[in-house]
Amino acid sequence: MRVLQALRLFAVSLAAVWASALITIGFAALFQTQGSFATLIGIAFIAAGEFVLMRMVADQICPKASRQYTSLLKLSAALTFLMATAGAVGVIALQSF
C-alpha cells in the first residue's frame, strides 16, 4: 500500500513539474519573441500545461470535484491548445507562399 502511495505521489509530482515546464516555455515564447507564430505557439504551450495540470495533478489532489465543472475546463483548455496549434500551422502555411 505504501509503495502505491509513493508511486502516486511521484507521478503527481512529475506531472506538476511537466505542467510547470510547459507553462514556463509558453510564457517565454509569448513574451520573449515577436511574431504571430511565436504567440500562437506560446498560447498552445500554456494551454497544454493547463490541461496537464488539471488532468494529472488536480484530479488526483481533488478527486471529489464536480465532473461536469472539471470536464468543461479540460475541454476549454484542449480546444484552446488545438486552435492555437491550428493557427500556428496556418501561419506557417501562409508564410510559405
PEMO-V886233 format. One record per residue. N is the residue number from 1. SS is DSSP state (alpha for helix, beta for strand, coil for the rest). PHI is phi as a letter, one per 40 degrees, with the letter a starting at -180 (NA if undefined). D_CENTER is the distance of its C-alpha to the mean C-alpha in whole Angstrom. Layout:
BEGIN
n:N ss:SS phi:PHI d_center:D_CENTER
n:N ss:SS phi:PHI d_center:D_CENTER
END
This chain:
BEGIN
n:1 ss:coil phi:NA d_center:31
n:2 ss:alpha phi:c d_center:30
n:3 ss:alpha phi:c d_center:28
n:4 ss:alpha phi:c d_center:26
n:5 ss:alpha phi:c d_center:25
n:6 ss:alpha phi:c d_center:25
n:7 ss:alpha phi:c d_center:22
n:8 ss:alpha phi:c d_center:20
n:9 ss:alpha phi:c d_center:20
n:10 ss:alpha phi:c d_center:19
n:11 ss:alpha phi:c d_center:16
n:12 ss:alpha phi:c d_center:15
n:13 ss:alpha phi:c d_center:15
n:14 ss:alpha phi:c d_center:14
n:15 ss:alpha phi:c d_center:11
n:16 ss:alpha phi:c d_center:11
n:17 ss:alpha phi:c d_center:12
n:18 ss:alpha phi:c d_center:9
n:19 ss:alpha phi:c d_center:6
n:20 ss:alpha phi:c d_center:9
n:21 ss:alpha phi:c d_center:10
n:22 ss:alpha phi:c d_center:6
n:23 ss:alpha phi:c d_center:7
n:24 ss:alpha phi:c d_center:11
n:25 ss:alpha phi:c d_center:11
n:26 ss:alpha phi:c d_center:9
n:27 ss:alpha phi:c d_center:12
n:28 ss:alpha phi:c d_center:14
n:29 ss:alpha phi:c d_center:14
n:30 ss:alpha phi:c d_center:14
n:31 ss:alpha phi:b d_center:17
n:32 ss:alpha phi:c d_center:19
n:33 ss:coil phi:b d_center:20
n:34 ss:coil phi:b d_center:21
n:35 ss:coil phi:h d_center:21
n:36 ss:alpha phi:c d_center:19
n:37 ss:alpha phi:c d_center:18
n:38 ss:alpha phi:c d_center:16
n:39 ss:alpha phi:c d_center:15
n:40 ss:alpha phi:c d_center:13
n:41 ss:alpha phi:c d_center:12
n:42 ss:alpha phi:c d_center:11
n:43 ss:alpha phi:c d_center:9
n:44 ss:alpha phi:c d_center:7
n:45 ss:alpha phi:c d_center:6
n:46 ss:alpha phi:c d_center:5
n:47 ss:alpha phi:c d_center:4
n:48 ss:alpha phi:c d_center:2
n:49 ss:alpha phi:c d_center:2
n:50 ss:alpha phi:c d_center:4
n:51 ss:alpha phi:c d_center:4
n:52 ss:alpha phi:c d_center:5
n:53 ss:alpha phi:c d_center:7
n:54 ss:alpha phi:c d_center:8
n:55 ss:alpha phi:c d_center:9
n:56 ss:alpha phi:c d_center:11
n:57 ss:alpha phi:b d_center:12
n:58 ss:alpha phi:c d_center:13
n:59 ss:alpha phi:c d_center:14
n:60 ss:alpha phi:c d_center:16
n:61 ss:alpha phi:c d_center:17
n:62 ss:coil phi:b d_center:18
n:63 ss:coil phi:c d_center:19
n:64 ss:coil phi:c d_center:22
n:65 ss:coil phi:c d_center:20
n:66 ss:coil phi:c d_center:20
n:67 ss:alpha phi:c d_center:19
n:68 ss:alpha phi:c d_center:19
n:69 ss:alpha phi:c d_center:18
n:70 ss:alpha phi:c d_center:14
n:71 ss:alpha phi:c d_center:15
n:72 ss:alpha phi:c d_center:15
n:73 ss:alpha phi:c d_center:12
n:74 ss:alpha phi:c d_center:10
n:75 ss:alpha phi:c d_center:12
n:76 ss:alpha phi:c d_center:11
n:77 ss:alpha phi:c d_center:7
n:78 ss:alpha phi:c d_center:8
n:79 ss:alpha phi:c d_center:11
n:80 ss:alpha phi:c d_center:9
n:81 ss:alpha phi:c d_center:7
n:82 ss:alpha phi:c d_center:11
n:83 ss:alpha phi:c d_center:13
n:84 ss:alpha phi:c d_center:12
n:85 ss:alpha phi:c d_center:12
n:86 ss:alpha phi:c d_center:15
n:87 ss:alpha phi:c d_center:16
n:88 ss:alpha phi:c d_center:16
n:89 ss:alpha phi:c d_center:18
n:90 ss:alpha phi:c d_center:21
n:91 ss:alpha phi:c d_center:21
n:92 ss:alpha phi:c d_center:22
n:93 ss:alpha phi:c d_center:24
n:94 ss:alpha phi:c d_center:26
n:95 ss:alpha phi:c d_center:26
n:96 ss:coil phi:c d_center:28
n:97 ss:coil phi:c d_center:31
END
